[in-house]
Amino acid sequence: MIRYLNYFYLLIAIIIWGLAPSIVKIVLEKLDPIPFLFLRFLVVVIFLAPLFYKIFKKMKLTLYDWKNIIIYSVLSQTSLILFFVAMDYTTATDAIILTLSAPLITIAAGHYFFRDKLNLLKEIGIFISTLGTLLVVIEPLLTNNSENSPSERIFGNFLLILFHIVASLWVIYSKFLFGENSILLVKLFKKIGLRLHKKKYPVYEINMLSFLVALFTIFPLLFWDFGKYISQISSLETTEILGIFYMGIFSSAVAYILYTKAQAKLSVTEVSIFTYISPIFALPASYLILNEIPSNYSYIGIAIIILGLFVAEKSPKS
């Protein structure tokens, strides 16, 4: 019974996140990515304020701890600026499809940084999915069924791939922070002037604090074009305000809490399966909300990516 309850938690989180690309596109029509992301984090921080009080009371954080938390937060939350900027250039449909490539990007990163073994099936699966991902990225050159130009969509799609690469780096850093060694990761961060240190932190609390840190890291970016951003915020209408609250409360706080609860009780494979079925909810949402229809090349790309995922999951040690 508890397992099925965690399935339900995971399903709700996947549905909430499935709607997110379409909601983001709607808000971006009136609001630039930076103020949008700032307002999203502001909403979630206010919503979770009582929780932050309990966390600070429970945890005695030093400057050493804050350095670790800031790195963790920038990789996990502040990096969303790549996703939001990408959504200003590409379609929600492309974003949904390219999300399917994220698990295999993480597998490849794990192999590089932690020498996780890749057998032949995983290597073939990653190769196949890479081909499908490339097809989706360059699909705008083959069709022109979007308000954005082909070059804009390709730029947005590359930003989405970059976002998923940074997200995989967050997963790798999390593994390092919570126990696993990686000489390559230490060297990578040393090149940018950061010395990594490990310490066992409560995962749930650190994830919640990442929202707070993200708010403060995004805030200085508002001064990039402060007058314009303030003007946009002051002229927001009900639709955009509801979209911001959806992204702040549901897509951030509610979905993340449910996902974290389920992830702690279910296997990696079970969680992955739910991730792979997310387009079942996300693609109809992009059609109903934005009237976006995937092209034939997009469907071919989806099929190739899913085939690669299937081959990789057939690995005996997946």
Short mmCIF file of the C-alpha atoms (twelve columns), coordinates in Angstrom:
data_MODEL
# 
_entry.id   MODEL 
# 
loop_
_atom_site.group_PDB 
_atom_site.id 
_atom_site.type_symbol 
_atom_site.label_atom_id 
_atom_site.label_alt_id 
_atom_site.label_comp_id 
_atom_site.label_asym_id 
_atom_site.label_seq_id 
_atom_site.Cartn_x 
_atom_site.Cartn_y 
_atom_site.Cartn_z 
_atom_site.pdbx_PDB_model_num 
ATOM 1   C CA . MET A 1   0.000  0.000  0.000   1 
ATOM 2   C CA . ILE A 2   2.869  2.386  0.879   1 
ATOM 3   C CA . ARG A 3   4.537  1.621  -2.462  1 
ATOM 4   C CA . TYR A 4   1.370  2.551  -4.358  1 
ATOM 5   C CA . LEU A 5   1.115  5.762  -2.341  1 
ATOM 6   C CA . ASN A 6   4.645  6.667  -3.466  1 
ATOM 7   C CA . TYR A 7   3.647  5.849  -7.045  1 
ATOM 8   C CA . PHE A 8   0.807  8.339  -6.603  1 
ATOM 9   C CA . TYR A 9   3.189  10.996 -5.219  1 
ATOM 10  C CA . LEU A 10  5.498  10.482 -8.177  1 
ATOM 11  C CA . LEU A 11  2.661  10.599 -10.692 1 
ATOM 12  C CA . ILE A 12  1.345  13.900 -9.304  1 
ATOM 13  C CA . ALA A 13  4.854  15.410 -9.437  1 
ATOM 14  C CA . ILE A 14  5.337  14.258 -13.046 1 
ATOM 15  C CA . ILE A 15  1.949  15.702 -14.070 1 
ATOM 16  C CA . ILE A 16  2.741  19.048 -12.396 1 
ATOM 17  C CA . TRP A 17  6.133  19.223 -14.126 1 
ATOM 18  C CA . GLY A 18  4.536  18.100 -17.394 1 
ATOM 19  C CA . LEU A 19  2.421  21.259 -17.433 1 
ATOM 20  C CA . ALA A 20  5.392  23.484 -16.562 1 
ATOM 21  C CA . PRO A 21  6.845  24.116 -20.067 1 
ATOM 22  C CA . SER A 22  3.466  25.294 -21.363 1 
ATOM 23  C CA . ILE A 23  2.887  27.514 -18.306 1 
ATOM 24  C CA . VAL A 24  6.377  28.995 -18.682 1 
ATOM 25  C CA . LYS A 25  5.731  29.834 -22.335 1 
ATOM 26  C CA . ILE A 26  2.522  31.692 -21.429 1 
ATOM 27  C CA . VAL A 27  4.212  33.838 -18.763 1 
ATOM 28  C CA . LEU A 28  7.238  34.557 -20.969 1 
ATOM 29  C CA . GLU A 29  4.940  36.340 -23.404 1 
ATOM 30  C CA . LYS A 30  4.733  39.213 -20.900 1 
ATOM 31  C CA . LEU A 31  7.724  38.700 -18.610 1 
ATOM 32  C CA . ASP A 32  11.434 38.174 -19.301 1 
ATOM 33  C CA . PRO A 33  13.146 35.039 -17.907 1 
ATOM 34  C CA . ILE A 34  15.122 36.780 -15.146 1 
ATOM 35  C CA . PRO A 35  12.225 38.560 -13.360 1 
ATOM 36  C CA . PHE A 36  10.055 35.467 -13.932 1 
ATOM 37  C CA . LEU A 37  12.586 33.232 -12.217 1 
ATOM 38  C CA . PHE A 38  13.056 35.747 -9.397  1 
ATOM 39  C CA . LEU A 39  9.300  35.923 -8.734  1 
ATOM 40  C CA . ARG A 40  9.064  32.135 -8.846  1 
ATOM 41  C CA . PHE A 41  11.706 31.761 -6.134  1 
ATOM 42  C CA . LEU A 42  10.198 34.625 -4.133  1 
ATOM 43  C CA . VAL A 43  6.836  32.839 -4.101  1 
ATOM 44  C CA . VAL A 44  8.312  29.491 -3.055  1 
ATOM 45  C CA . VAL A 45  10.470 31.089 -0.318  1 
ATOM 46  C CA . ILE A 46  7.443  32.881 1.151   1 
ATOM 47  C CA . PHE A 47  5.403  29.678 0.881   1 
ATOM 48  C CA . LEU A 48  8.098  27.660 2.690   1 
ATOM 49  C CA . ALA A 49  8.997  30.356 5.252   1 
ATOM 50  C CA . PRO A 50  7.826  28.302 8.286   1 
ATOM 51  C CA . LEU A 51  9.926  25.383 7.052   1 
ATOM 52  C CA . PHE A 52  13.032 27.567 6.739   1 
ATOM 53  C CA . TYR A 53  12.597 28.652 10.356  1 
ATOM 54  C CA . LYS A 54  12.605 25.011 11.478  1 
ATOM 55  C CA . ILE A 55  15.620 24.181 9.317   1 
ATOM 56  C CA . PHE A 56  17.719 27.058 10.682  1 
ATOM 57  C CA . LYS A 57  16.705 26.082 14.193  1 
ATOM 58  C CA . LYS A 58  17.672 22.455 13.590  1 
ATOM 59  C CA . MET A 59  20.889 22.969 11.614  1 
ATOM 60  C CA . LYS A 60  23.840 25.032 12.809  1 
ATOM 61  C CA . LEU A 61  25.310 26.131 9.496   1 
ATOM 62  C CA . THR A 62  28.869 27.443 9.235   1 
ATOM 63  C CA . LEU A 63  30.501 29.363 6.380   1 
ATOM 64  C CA . TYR A 64  31.959 26.038 5.284   1 
ATOM 65  C CA . ASP A 65  28.446 24.594 5.110   1 
ATOM 66  C CA . TRP A 66  27.111 27.575 3.179   1 
ATOM 67  C CA . LYS A 67  29.829 27.164 0.536   1 
ATOM 68  C CA . ASN A 68  28.645 23.613 -0.100  1 
ATOM 69  C CA . ILE A 69  24.989 24.657 -0.096  1 
ATOM 70  C CA . ILE A 70  25.622 27.544 -2.492  1 
ATOM 71  C CA . ILE A 71  27.378 25.279 -5.023  1 
ATOM 72  C CA . TYR A 72  24.564 22.749 -4.663  1 
ATOM 73  C CA . SER A 73  21.915 25.451 -5.106  1 
ATOM 74  C CA . VAL A 74  23.502 27.114 -8.125  1 
ATOM 75  C CA . LEU A 75  23.724 23.760 -9.929  1 
ATOM 76  C CA . SER A 76  20.210 22.648 -8.972  1 
ATOM 77  C CA . GLN A 77  18.130 25.860 -8.947  1 
ATOM 78  C CA . THR A 78  19.953 28.913 -10.297 1 
ATOM 79  C CA . SER A 79  20.795 26.883 -13.413 1 
ATOM 80  C CA . LEU A 80  17.079 27.009 -14.258 1 
ATOM 81  C CA . ILE A 81  17.860 30.349 -15.890 1 
ATOM 82  C CA . LEU A 82  19.168 28.292 -18.835 1 
ATOM 83  C CA . PHE A 83  15.793 26.539 -19.093 1 
ATOM 84  C CA . PHE A 84  13.785 29.759 -18.821 1 
ATOM 85  C CA . VAL A 85  15.903 31.591 -21.417 1 
ATOM 86  C CA . ALA A 86  15.680 28.541 -23.701 1 
ATOM 87  C CA . MET A 87  11.888 28.592 -23.436 1 
ATOM 88  C CA . ASP A 88  11.956 32.168 -24.752 1 
ATOM 89  C CA . TYR A 89  13.423 30.841 -28.009 1 
ATOM 90  C CA . THR A 90  12.098 27.327 -28.509 1 
ATOM 91  C CA . THR A 91  8.805  25.476 -28.111 1 
ATOM 92  C CA . ALA A 92  7.345  23.668 -25.120 1 
ATOM 93  C CA . THR A 93  7.172  20.544 -27.310 1 
ATOM 94  C CA . ASP A 94  10.937 20.585 -27.930 1 
ATOM 95  C CA . ALA A 95  11.578 21.097 -24.208 1 
ATOM 96  C CA . ILE A 96  9.360  18.135 -23.315 1 
ATOM 97  C CA . ILE A 97  11.050 15.822 -25.804 1 
ATOM 98  C CA . LEU A 98  14.597 16.839 -24.886 1 
ATOM 99  C CA . THR A 99  13.842 16.131 -21.218 1 
ATOM 100 C CA . LEU A 100 13.820 12.444 -22.172 1 
ATOM 101 C CA . SER A 101 17.556 12.652 -22.835 1 
ATOM 102 C CA . ALA A 102 18.358 13.835 -19.295 1 
ATOM 103 C CA . PRO A 103 18.710 10.383 -17.625 1 
ATOM 104 C CA . LEU A 104 21.257 9.200  -20.194 1 
ATOM 105 C CA . ILE A 105 23.242 12.452 -19.917 1 
ATOM 106 C CA . THR A 106 23.450 11.724 -16.187 1 
ATOM 107 C CA . ILE A 107 24.565 8.133  -16.851 1 
ATOM 108 C CA . ALA A 108 27.320 9.394  -19.156 1 
ATOM 109 C CA . ALA A 109 28.406 11.970 -16.543 1 
ATOM 110 C CA . GLY A 110 28.494 9.261  -13.881 1 
ATOM 111 C CA . HIS A 111 30.752 7.181  -16.110 1 
ATOM 112 C CA . TYR A 112 33.120 10.127 -16.629 1 
ATOM 113 C CA . PHE A 113 33.344 11.428 -13.058 1 
ATOM 114 C CA . PHE A 114 32.869 8.254  -11.015 1 
ATOM 115 C CA . ARG A 115 34.004 5.644  -13.527 1 
ATOM 116 C CA . ASP A 116 30.572 4.011  -13.345 1 
ATOM 117 C CA . LYS A 117 30.777 1.001  -15.620 1 
ATOM 118 C CA . LEU A 118 28.994 1.161  -18.958 1 
ATOM 119 C CA . ASN A 119 28.349 -2.191 -20.585 1 
ATOM 120 C CA . LEU A 120 27.687 -2.573 -24.302 1 
ATOM 121 C CA . LEU A 121 23.902 -2.161 -24.019 1 
ATOM 122 C CA . LYS A 122 24.202 1.123  -22.107 1 
ATOM 123 C CA . GLU A 123 26.720 2.453  -24.634 1 
ATOM 124 C CA . ILE A 124 24.449 1.499  -27.536 1 
ATOM 125 C CA . GLY A 125 21.433 3.012  -25.735 1 
ATOM 126 C CA . ILE A 126 23.247 6.315  -25.137 1 
ATOM 127 C CA . PHE A 127 24.364 6.423  -28.781 1 
ATOM 128 C CA . ILE A 128 20.842 5.764  -30.085 1 
ATOM 129 C CA . SER A 129 19.265 8.361  -27.796 1 
ATOM 130 C CA . THR A 130 21.936 10.896 -28.775 1 
ATOM 131 C CA . LEU A 131 20.912 10.495 -32.407 1 
ATOM 132 C CA . GLY A 132 17.257 11.089 -31.458 1 
ATOM 133 C CA . THR A 133 18.232 14.142 -29.400 1 
ATOM 134 C CA . LEU A 134 20.233 15.632 -32.279 1 
ATOM 135 C CA . LEU A 135 17.255 15.120 -34.602 1 
ATOM 136 C CA . VAL A 136 14.994 17.047 -32.207 1 
ATOM 137 C CA . VAL A 137 17.592 19.818 -31.823 1 
ATOM 138 C CA . ILE A 138 17.913 20.396 -35.584 1 
ATOM 139 C CA . GLU A 139 14.228 19.676 -36.348 1 
ATOM 140 C CA . PRO A 140 13.535 23.432 -36.817 1 
ATOM 141 C CA . LEU A 141 15.738 23.309 -39.946 1 
ATOM 142 C CA . LEU A 142 13.539 20.555 -41.379 1 
ATOM 143 C CA . THR A 143 10.199 22.142 -40.523 1 
ATOM 144 C CA . ASN A 144 9.042  25.660 -39.709 1 
ATOM 145 C CA . ASN A 145 5.915  25.271 -37.604 1 
ATOM 146 C CA . SER A 146 6.682  27.780 -34.847 1 
ATOM 147 C CA . GLU A 147 6.481  31.525 -34.278 1 
ATOM 148 C CA . ASN A 148 10.226 31.471 -33.601 1 
ATOM 149 C CA . SER A 149 12.685 31.274 -36.483 1 
ATOM 150 C CA . PRO A 150 14.609 28.007 -37.043 1 
ATOM 151 C CA . SER A 151 17.846 29.601 -35.783 1 
ATOM 152 C CA . GLU A 152 16.119 30.815 -32.600 1 
ATOM 153 C CA . ARG A 153 14.656 27.369 -31.902 1 
ATOM 154 C CA . ILE A 154 17.994 25.646 -32.477 1 
ATOM 155 C CA . PHE A 155 19.650 28.122 -30.096 1 
ATOM 156 C CA . GLY A 156 16.924 27.425 -27.508 1 
ATOM 157 C CA . ASN A 157 17.324 23.671 -27.953 1 
ATOM 158 C CA . PHE A 158 21.075 23.881 -27.402 1 
ATOM 159 C CA . LEU A 159 20.409 25.867 -24.215 1 
ATOM 160 C CA . LEU A 160 18.067 23.062 -23.096 1 
ATOM 161 C CA . ILE A 161 20.804 20.479 -23.683 1 
ATOM 162 C CA . LEU A 162 23.238 22.691 -21.737 1 
ATOM 163 C CA . PHE A 163 20.689 22.922 -18.926 1 
ATOM 164 C CA . HIS A 164 20.424 19.123 -18.741 1 
ATOM 165 C CA . ILE A 165 24.233 18.853 -18.717 1 
ATOM 166 C CA . VAL A 166 24.417 21.266 -15.757 1 
ATOM 167 C CA . ALA A 167 21.601 19.321 -14.062 1 
ATOM 168 C CA . SER A 168 23.621 16.123 -14.473 1 
ATOM 169 C CA . LEU A 169 26.588 17.928 -12.919 1 
ATOM 170 C CA . TRP A 170 24.305 18.724 -9.962  1 
ATOM 171 C CA . VAL A 171 23.529 14.998 -9.608  1 
ATOM 172 C CA . ILE A 172 27.266 14.224 -9.735  1 
ATOM 173 C CA . TYR A 173 28.044 16.918 -7.162  1 
ATOM 174 C CA . SER A 174 25.269 15.545 -4.931  1 
ATOM 175 C CA . LYS A 175 26.836 12.069 -5.055  1 
ATOM 176 C CA . PHE A 176 30.199 13.599 -4.172  1 
ATOM 177 C CA . LEU A 177 28.813 15.779 -1.382  1 
ATOM 178 C CA . PHE A 178 26.966 12.874 0.204   1 
ATOM 179 C CA . GLY A 179 29.796 10.346 0.131   1 
ATOM 180 C CA . GLU A 180 31.325 9.253  -3.197  1 
ATOM 181 C CA . ASN A 181 34.835 10.301 -4.276  1 
ATOM 182 C CA . SER A 182 35.639 11.860 -7.645  1 
ATOM 183 C CA . ILE A 183 39.138 13.158 -8.358  1 
ATOM 184 C CA . LEU A 184 38.005 14.498 -11.728 1 
ATOM 185 C CA . LEU A 185 35.211 16.543 -10.134 1 
ATOM 186 C CA . VAL A 186 37.632 18.013 -7.581  1 
ATOM 187 C CA . LYS A 187 40.015 18.978 -10.408 1 
ATOM 188 C CA . LEU A 188 37.183 20.514 -12.450 1 
ATOM 189 C CA . PHE A 189 36.079 22.799 -9.609  1 
ATOM 190 C CA . LYS A 190 39.687 23.584 -8.689  1 
ATOM 191 C CA . LYS A 191 40.157 25.040 -12.188 1 
ATOM 192 C CA . ILE A 192 37.463 27.640 -11.398 1 
ATOM 193 C CA . GLY A 193 38.928 28.395 -7.974  1 
ATOM 194 C CA . LEU A 194 36.670 26.216 -5.785  1 
ATOM 195 C CA . ARG A 195 37.920 23.561 -3.386  1 
ATOM 196 C CA . LEU A 196 35.343 20.850 -2.797  1 
ATOM 197 C CA . HIS A 197 34.681 19.321 0.609   1 
ATOM 198 C CA . LYS A 198 32.333 16.538 1.598   1 
ATOM 199 C CA . LYS A 199 29.933 16.495 4.507   1 
ATOM 200 C CA . LYS A 200 26.847 14.432 5.219   1 
ATOM 201 C CA . TYR A 201 23.812 16.721 5.066   1 
ATOM 202 C CA . PRO A 202 20.115 15.890 5.411   1 
ATOM 203 C CA . VAL A 203 19.015 15.772 1.774   1 
ATOM 204 C CA . TYR A 204 15.496 17.125 2.282   1 
ATOM 205 C CA . GLU A 205 16.650 20.205 4.230   1 
ATOM 206 C CA . ILE A 206 19.437 21.025 1.778   1 
ATOM 207 C CA . ASN A 207 17.030 20.808 -1.133  1 
ATOM 208 C CA . MET A 208 14.653 23.232 0.559   1 
ATOM 209 C CA . LEU A 209 17.480 25.661 1.348   1 
ATOM 210 C CA . SER A 210 18.460 25.620 -2.325  1 
ATOM 211 C CA . PHE A 211 15.312 27.646 -3.106  1 
ATOM 212 C CA . LEU A 212 16.393 30.350 -0.661  1 
ATOM 213 C CA . VAL A 213 19.919 30.515 -2.054  1 
ATOM 214 C CA . ALA A 214 18.574 30.643 -5.616  1 
ATOM 215 C CA . LEU A 215 16.451 33.686 -4.747  1 
ATOM 216 C CA . PHE A 216 19.545 35.606 -3.627  1 
ATOM 217 C CA . THR A 217 21.641 34.504 -6.612  1 
ATOM 218 C CA . ILE A 218 18.983 35.597 -9.103  1 
ATOM 219 C CA . PHE A 219 18.268 38.935 -7.372  1 
ATOM 220 C CA . PRO A 220 21.424 40.776 -8.618  1 
ATOM 221 C CA . LEU A 221 20.501 39.866 -12.206 1 
ATOM 222 C CA . LEU A 222 17.411 42.070 -11.906 1 
ATOM 223 C CA . PHE A 223 19.690 45.093 -12.209 1 
ATOM 224 C CA . TRP A 224 20.672 43.994 -15.721 1 
ATOM 225 C CA . ASP A 225 17.636 45.948 -16.970 1 
ATOM 226 C CA . PHE A 226 15.919 46.999 -13.754 1 
ATOM 227 C CA . GLY A 227 13.548 49.607 -15.220 1 
ATOM 228 C CA . LYS A 228 12.274 47.255 -17.907 1 
ATOM 229 C CA . TYR A 229 11.764 44.383 -15.457 1 
ATOM 230 C CA . ILE A 230 9.887  46.534 -12.946 1 
ATOM 231 C CA . SER A 231 7.652  47.812 -15.742 1 
ATOM 232 C CA . GLN A 232 6.896  44.245 -16.828 1 
ATOM 233 C CA . ILE A 233 6.132  43.129 -13.269 1 
ATOM 234 C CA . SER A 234 3.823  46.088 -12.606 1 
ATOM 235 C CA . SER A 235 1.800  45.344 -15.749 1 
ATOM 236 C CA . LEU A 236 1.280  41.609 -15.146 1 
ATOM 237 C CA . GLU A 237 -2.251 40.354 -15.630 1 
ATOM 238 C CA . THR A 238 -4.134 37.559 -13.865 1 
ATOM 239 C CA . THR A 239 -3.000 34.834 -16.282 1 
ATOM 240 C CA . GLU A 240 0.706  35.583 -15.771 1 
ATOM 241 C CA . ILE A 241 0.304  35.956 -11.999 1 
ATOM 242 C CA . LEU A 242 -1.420 32.571 -11.781 1 
ATOM 243 C CA . GLY A 243 1.375  31.095 -13.904 1 
ATOM 244 C CA . ILE A 244 4.017  32.453 -11.535 1 
ATOM 245 C CA . PHE A 245 2.181  31.056 -8.515  1 
ATOM 246 C CA . TYR A 246 1.822  27.698 -10.272 1 
ATOM 247 C CA . MET A 247 5.573  27.556 -10.932 1 
ATOM 248 C CA . GLY A 248 6.418  28.742 -7.417  1 
ATOM 249 C CA . ILE A 249 4.019  26.685 -5.312  1 
ATOM 250 C CA . PHE A 250 3.157  23.625 -7.381  1 
ATOM 251 C CA . SER A 251 6.101  23.120 -9.746  1 
ATOM 252 C CA . SER A 252 8.679  24.015 -7.081  1 
ATOM 253 C CA . ALA A 253 7.442  23.275 -3.562  1 
ATOM 254 C CA . VAL A 254 4.629  20.717 -3.929  1 
ATOM 255 C CA . ALA A 255 6.073  18.663 -6.804  1 
ATOM 256 C CA . TYR A 256 9.565  18.640 -5.350  1 
ATOM 257 C CA . ILE A 257 8.396  17.536 -1.898  1 
ATOM 258 C CA . LEU A 258 6.289  14.722 -3.417  1 
ATOM 259 C CA . TYR A 259 9.138  13.672 -5.717  1 
ATOM 260 C CA . THR A 260 11.648 13.621 -2.847  1 
ATOM 261 C CA . LYS A 261 9.310  11.501 -0.699  1 
ATOM 262 C CA . ALA A 262 8.778  8.977  -3.500  1 
ATOM 263 C CA . GLN A 263 12.432 8.898  -4.567  1 
ATOM 264 C CA . ALA A 264 13.473 7.929  -1.039  1 
ATOM 265 C CA . LYS A 265 11.230 4.829  -1.102  1 
ATOM 266 C CA . LEU A 266 11.376 3.660  -4.729  1 
ATOM 267 C CA . SER A 267 14.153 2.207  -6.869  1 
ATOM 268 C CA . VAL A 268 16.019 4.218  -9.498  1 
ATOM 269 C CA . THR A 269 14.366 2.144  -12.237 1 
ATOM 270 C CA . GLU A 270 10.869 2.812  -10.902 1 
ATOM 271 C CA . VAL A 271 11.545 6.550  -10.741 1 
ATOM 272 C CA . SER A 272 13.036 6.482  -14.260 1 
ATOM 273 C CA . ILE A 273 9.939  4.811  -15.698 1 
ATOM 274 C CA . PHE A 274 7.761  7.652  -14.426 1 
ATOM 275 C CA . THR A 275 10.203 10.167 -15.900 1 
ATOM 276 C CA . TYR A 276 9.973  8.486  -19.290 1 
ATOM 277 C CA . ILE A 277 6.155  8.619  -19.355 1 
ATOM 278 C CA . SER A 278 6.038  12.358 -18.627 1 
ATOM 279 C CA . PRO A 279 5.415  13.255 -22.331 1 
ATOM 280 C CA . ILE A 280 2.095  11.386 -22.072 1 
ATOM 281 C CA . PHE A 281 0.875  14.294 -19.949 1 
ATOM 282 C CA . ALA A 282 3.153  17.080 -21.188 1 
ATOM 283 C CA . LEU A 283 2.567  16.854 -24.950 1 
ATOM 284 C CA . PRO A 284 -1.266 16.985 -24.723 1 
ATOM 285 C CA . ALA A 285 -0.877 19.952 -22.357 1 
ATOM 286 C CA . SER A 286 1.270  21.834 -24.894 1 
ATOM 287 C CA . TYR A 287 -1.386 21.165 -27.534 1 
ATOM 288 C CA . LEU A 288 -4.347 22.201 -25.367 1 
ATOM 289 C CA . ILE A 289 -2.662 25.256 -23.833 1 
ATOM 290 C CA . LEU A 290 -0.419 26.471 -26.672 1 
ATOM 291 C CA . ASN A 291 -1.842 24.653 -29.683 1 
ATOM 292 C CA . GLU A 292 1.606  23.190 -30.388 1 
ATOM 293 C CA . ILE A 293 1.621  20.092 -32.588 1 
ATOM 294 C CA . PRO A 294 4.793  17.957 -32.836 1 
ATOM 295 C CA . SER A 295 6.086  17.508 -36.361 1 
ATOM 296 C CA . ASN A 296 6.691  14.087 -37.902 1 
ATOM 297 C CA . TYR A 297 10.415 14.571 -37.252 1 
ATOM 298 C CA . SER A 298 9.637  15.232 -33.568 1 
ATOM 299 C CA . TYR A 299 7.735  11.948 -33.329 1 
ATOM 300 C CA . ILE A 300 10.654 10.148 -34.982 1 
ATOM 301 C CA . GLY A 301 13.022 11.798 -32.489 1 
ATOM 302 C CA . ILE A 302 10.827 10.706 -29.571 1 
ATOM 303 C CA . ALA A 303 10.781 7.133  -30.882 1 
ATOM 304 C CA . ILE A 304 14.573 7.037  -31.294 1 
ATOM 305 C CA . ILE A 305 15.205 8.495  -27.809 1 
ATOM 306 C CA . ILE A 306 12.766 6.044  -26.172 1 
ATOM 307 C CA . LEU A 307 14.375 3.162  -28.102 1 
ATOM 308 C CA . GLY A 308 17.756 4.211  -26.724 1 
ATOM 309 C CA . LEU A 309 16.347 4.437  -23.194 1 
ATOM 310 C CA . PHE A 310 14.782 0.983  -23.579 1 
ATOM 311 C CA . VAL A 311 18.084 -0.528 -24.752 1 
ATOM 312 C CA . ALA A 312 19.990 1.118  -21.885 1 
ATOM 313 C CA . GLU A 313 17.415 -0.052 -19.316 1 
ATOM 314 C CA . LYS A 314 17.838 -3.626 -20.620 1 
ATOM 315 C CA . SER A 315 21.317 -3.543 -19.149 1 
ATOM 316 C CA . PRO A 316 21.646 -6.224 -16.435 1 
ATOM 317 C CA . LYS A 317 23.034 -3.657 -13.985 1 
ATOM 318 C CA . SER A 318 20.608 -0.781 -14.769 1 
# 
